[in-house]
């Protein structure tokens, strides 16, 4: 049984179809092409799985918010409870 990458709950970088073979990036500006290449390079360096999916999957993964053709799914963040706010260095109140 093949499980689609978007159904796996591990960290993943999802990119819009055509991004990996440059067919989508051909109409983008030079700066956007460089930014896309940098994102993909960082994913490779971190051994992050990359899956090419259609735009509808990206829209679903990000709740129909803007995504620029990239959606990173990562684990949740563990927050430590805040027991109080530190005082300022000079001891003055206000902002």
C-alpha contacts under 8 A as a table, 3 or more apart, distances in Angstrom:
res1	aa1	res2	aa2	distance
3	X	7	X	6.59
3	X	8	X	7.21
4	X	7	X	5.40
4	X	8	X	6.94
5	X	8	X	5.32
5	X	12	X	7.76
5	X	51	X	6.55
6	X	9	X	7.67
6	X	57	X	7.88
6	X	61	X	7.92
10	X	73	X	7.61
10	X	74	X	7.00
10	X	75	X	7.43
11	X	48	X	7.09
11	X	49	X	7.44
11	X	72	X	7.42
11	X	73	X	5.20
11	X	74	X	4.45
11	X	75	X	6.53
12	X	48	X	6.09
12	X	49	X	5.18
12	X	50	X	5.97
12	X	51	X	7.36
12	X	72	X	5.96
12	X	73	X	5.27
12	X	74	X	6.77
13	X	43	X	7.37
13	X	48	X	6.83
13	X	49	X	6.22
13	X	50	X	4.76
13	X	51	X	6.37
13	X	70	X	7.03
13	X	71	X	5.90
13	X	72	X	4.54
13	X	73	X	6.33
14	X	50	X	5.78
14	X	51	X	4.94
14	X	52	X	5.89
14	X	53	X	6.60
14	X	58	X	7.14
14	X	70	X	5.71
14	X	71	X	5.09
14	X	72	X	6.19
14	X	73	X	7.84
15	X	19	X	6.48
15	X	20	X	7.90
15	X	50	X	7.18
15	X	51	X	6.22
15	X	52	X	4.90
15	X	53	X	6.14
15	X	58	X	7.62
15	X	69	X	5.58
15	X	70	X	4.65
15	X	71	X	6.55
16	X	19	X	5.88
16	X	52	X	5.63
16	X	53	X	5.34
16	X	54	X	5.56
16	X	55	X	5.79
16	X	58	X	7.15
16	X	69	X	4.92
16	X	70	X	6.55
17	X	20	X	7.49
17	X	24	X	7.28
17	X	52	X	5.26
17	X	53	X	5.34
17	X	54	X	5.34
17	X	55	X	7.30
18	X	21	X	5.67
18	X	22	X	5.89
18	X	23	X	4.86
18	X	24	X	4.55
18	X	25	X	7.35
18	X	52	X	7.66
19	X	22	X	5.13
19	X	23	X	6.47
19	X	24	X	5.36
19	X	25	X	6.13
19	X	52	X	7.45
20	X	23	X	7.85
20	X	52	X	7.30
21	X	24	X	7.81
22	X	25	X	4.96
22	X	26	X	6.17
23	X	26	X	5.72
24	X	27	X	6.76
24	X	28	X	7.74
25	X	28	X	5.14
25	X	32	X	7.99
25	X	33	X	6.07
26	X	33	X	8.00
28	X	32	X	5.97
28	X	33	X	6.22
29	X	32	X	5.25
29	X	33	X	6.23
30	X	33	X	5.08
30	X	34	X	6.20
31	X	34	X	5.10
31	X	35	X	6.18
32	X	35	X	4.97
32	X	36	X	6.08
33	X	36	X	5.12
33	X	37	X	6.16
34	X	37	X	5.07
34	X	38	X	6.13
35	X	38	X	5.05
35	X	39	X	6.25
36	X	39	X	5.16
36	X	40	X	6.31
37	X	40	X	5.18
37	X	41	X	6.08
38	X	41	X	4.99
38	X	42	X	6.13
39	X	42	X	5.23
39	X	43	X	6.31
40	X	43	X	5.08
40	X	44	X	6.30
41	X	44	X	5.07
41	X	45	X	6.18
42	X	45	X	5.03
42	X	46	X	6.21
43	X	46	X	5.20
43	X	47	X	6.03
43	X	48	X	4.96
43	X	49	X	7.32
43	X	50	X	7.36
44	X	47	X	4.94
44	X	48	X	6.11
44	X	49	X	7.91
45	X	48	X	7.69
53	X	57	X	6.28
53	X	58	X	7.07
54	X	57	X	5.59
54	X	58	X	6.73
55	X	58	X	5.04
55	X	59	X	6.13
55	X	69	X	7.42
56	X	59	X	5.02
56	X	60	X	6.23
57	X	60	X	5.07
57	X	61	X	6.10
58	X	61	X	5.06
58	X	62	X	6.27
58	X	64	X	7.98
58	X	67	X	7.40
58	X	69	X	7.30
58	X	70	X	7.45
58	X	71	X	6.52
59	X	62	X	5.44
59	X	63	X	5.97
59	X	64	X	4.50
59	X	65	X	6.81
59	X	66	X	7.88
59	X	67	X	7.59
60	X	63	X	5.13
60	X	64	X	5.93
61	X	64	X	7.65
61	X	71	X	7.29
62	X	65	X	5.67
62	X	66	X	7.68
62	X	67	X	7.12
62	X	71	X	6.92
67	X	70	X	5.65
67	X	71	X	6.22
82	X	85	X	7.44
87	X	91	X	6.40
88	X	91	X	5.17
88	X	92	X	6.69
88	X	93	X	7.73
